[in-house]
Amino acid sequence: MEAILHGFLLAFGLILPLGVQNVFIFSQGASQPNLLKALPATIAASLCDTLLIVLAVFGLSAIVLQFEWLRLGLMSVGIIFLIYMGYSIWSSKPATVETGKSLTMKKQIIFALSVSLLNPHAILDTVGVIGTSALRYAGMEQIIFTVTCIAVSWCWFFALTLAGATMKKLDSSGTLMNLFNKCSSIFIWCTALFLFKGSFFN
């Protein structure tokens, strides 16, 4: 029971704050024509988090943090993806607008992968917090802890997608969603700038 409660509180505490990943998943729920079409981003992000959590618990991803060139490479690719993703969301139109444009399944998956696997903050949180916390457990308790963290991640992303889809129904004109897209893009670009400054000017 302790492993379940610990895993739930820890995973929820890490995933709850507003971040690029959460913003993207919510925006897909709100901008896609229907809930089903937003699932590629949701599932891709959930699978990425599952992979990161499993790697963190078993300590494999910690290797990445030992090589400076690998860390800087990861940061650089992540920054480039964030800039491109911000531009794509900025220029996209909500599905409720006459143009009806929204991200394709391929773009959804690529962006979900980038904000999950190329997000240094997500990796550091997962490895440094979940991976370290898992060391207090062994055997079945460690498995229960890991599964709980993964379950929280999946439930949260699906809830975000549903919340986005609900918002779209309340915003039939698409005006609010269009404003949200602009704000999301600015947030993503600021994150890229923050990563750039923190990675190369510290």
C-alpha positions in Angstrom: 0.0 0.0 0.0 2.9 2.4 0.8 4.4 1.8 -2.7 1.0 2.6 -4.4 0.5 5.8 -2.3 4.1 6.9 -2.8 3.9 6.2 -6.6 0.6 8.0 -7.0 1.6 11.1 -5.1 5.1 11.3 -6.7 3.9 10.8 -10.2 0.9 13.2 -9.8 3.1 15.8 -8.3 5.6 15.6 -11.2 3.1 15.6 -14.0 0.6 18.1 -12.6 2.5 21.4 -13.2 1.9 23.2 -16.5 4.6 22.1 -19.0 5.1 21.7 -22.7 3.9 18.1 -22.7 0.6 19.0 -20.9 0.0 22.0 -23.0 0.4 20.0 -26.2 -1.9 17.1 -25.1 -4.6 19.5 -24.0 -4.3 21.5 -27.3 -4.8 18.3 -29.3 -7.9 17.4 -27.5 -9.3 20.9 -28.2 -8.1 21.3 -31.8 -8.9 17.9 -33.3 -12.3 17.4 -35.0 -13.2 14.7 -32.4 -11.7 12.9 -29.4 -10.6 9.9 -31.4 -8.4 11.9 -33.7 -6.5 13.3 -30.7 -5.6 9.9 -29.3 -2.4 9.4 -31.3 -0.8 12.3 -29.3 -2.2 11.0 -26.0 -1.1 7.5 -26.5 2.4 8.4 -27.8 3.0 10.7 -24.8 1.8 8.0 -22.4 4.0 5.4 -24.0 7.0 7.7 -23.8 6.4 8.4 -20.1 6.1 4.6 -19.6 9.4 4.1 -21.3 11.1 6.9 -19.3 9.7 5.6 -16.0 10.8 2.0 -16.6 14.3 3.1 -17.7 14.5 5.4 -14.6 13.5 2.6 -12.2 16.1 0.2 -13.7 18.7 2.9 -13.8 19.5 2.7 -17.5 18.7 6.3 -18.4 21.1 7.6 -15.8 23.9 6.8 -18.2 22.8 9.6 -20.5 23.4 12.2 -17.8 27.0 11.1 -17.3 28.1 12.3 -20.8 28.1 16.1 -21.3 28.2 15.8 -25.1 25.1 13.6 -25.1 23.3 16.0 -22.7 24.1 19.0 -24.9 23.0 17.1 -28.0 19.7 16.2 -26.4 19.2 19.8 -25.3 19.9 21.1 -28.9 17.6 18.8 -30.6 14.9 19.4 -28.0 15.2 23.2 -28.5 14.9 22.9 -32.3 11.8 20.7 -32.0 10.2 23.2 -29.5 10.7 26.1 -31.9 9.2 24.2 -34.8 6.3 22.9 -32.7 5.6 26.4 -31.5 5.4 27.6 -35.1 3.1 24.8 -36.1 0.7 25.3 -33.3 0.8 29.1 -33.8 -0.1 28.7 -37.5 -2.7 26.0 -37.1 -6.4 26.7 -37.0 -9.0 25.1 -34.6 -11.1 22.4 -36.2 -14.2 24.5 -35.6 -13.0 27.3 -37.9 -14.0 27.0 -41.5 -10.5 25.9 -42.6 -10.8 22.9 -40.2 -7.1 22.4 -40.1 -5.5 20.4 -37.3 -2.3 18.5 -36.9 -2.1 15.2 -38.8 -1.6 11.9 -37.0 2.1 11.8 -38.0 2.8 15.3 -36.7 0.9 14.6 -33.5 3.1 11.5 -32.8 6.4 13.3 -33.8 5.6 16.3 -31.5 4.5 14.0 -28.7 7.7 12.1 -29.0 9.7 15.4 -29.0 8.1 17.0 -26.0 8.5 13.7 -24.1 11.8 12.2 -25.0 13.6 15.4 -26.0 12.4 17.3 -22.9 15.4 17.5 -20.6 13.2 18.6 -17.6 11.0 15.5 -18.1 14.0 13.2 -18.3 15.7 14.8 -15.2 12.4 14.6 -13.2 11.9 11.0 -14.2 15.4 9.8 -13.6 16.3 12.0 -10.7 13.0 11.8 -8.7 11.2 8.6 -9.7 14.4 6.6 -10.4 15.9 7.7 -7.0 12.6 7.1 -5.1 12.3 3.6 -6.6 15.6 2.6 -4.9 13.8 2.3 -1.5 11.7 -0.6 -2.9 12.7 -4.1 -4.1 11.0 -7.0 -5.8 7.2 -6.8 -6.0 7.0 -3.5 -4.2 9.2 -1.9 -6.8 7.0 -3.3 -9.6 3.9 -2.0 -7.8 5.5 1.5 -7.4 6.5 1.5 -11.2 3.0 0.4 -12.4 1.4 3.1 -10.2 3.5 5.8 -11.6 2.7 4.6 -15.2 -1.0 4.4 -14.4 -1.1 8.0 -13.1 0.6 9.2 -16.3 -1.8 7.4 -18.6 -4.9 8.6 -16.7 -3.6 12.2 -16.6 -3.0 12.4 -20.3 -6.4 11.0 -21.2 -8.0 13.4 -18.8 -6.2 16.3 -20.4 -7.3 15.2 -23.8 -10.9 15.0 -22.6 -10.7 18.4 -21.0 -9.5 19.9 -24.3 -12.3 18.3 -26.2 -14.8 19.6 -23.6 -13.4 23.1 -24.0 -13.9 22.9 -27.7 -17.6 22.1 -27.3 -17.9 25.2 -25.1 -16.1 27.3 -27.7 -18.1 26.7 -30.8 -16.7 29.7 -32.7 -13.1 28.6 -32.2 -12.0 32.0 -30.9 -11.0 30.8 -27.5 -9.1 27.9 -28.9 -7.3 30.1 -31.4 -6.2 32.3 -28.5 -5.1 29.2 -26.5 -3.0 28.1 -29.5 -1.2 31.5 -29.6 -0.6 31.4 -25.9 0.6 27.8 -26.1 3.1 28.7 -28.9 4.5 31.6 -26.8 4.8 29.3 -23.8 6.7 26.7 -25.9 9.0 29.3 -27.4 9.8 30.7 -23.9 10.6 27.1 -22.8 13.0 26.7 -25.7 14.6 30.0 -24.8 14.9 29.0 -21.2 16.5 25.6 -22.2 18.9 27.4 -24.5 20.0 29.8 -21.8 20.3 27.2 -19.1 22.2 24.7 -21.4 24.7 27.0 -23.0 25.1 30.1 -20.8 25.5 28.7 -17.3 
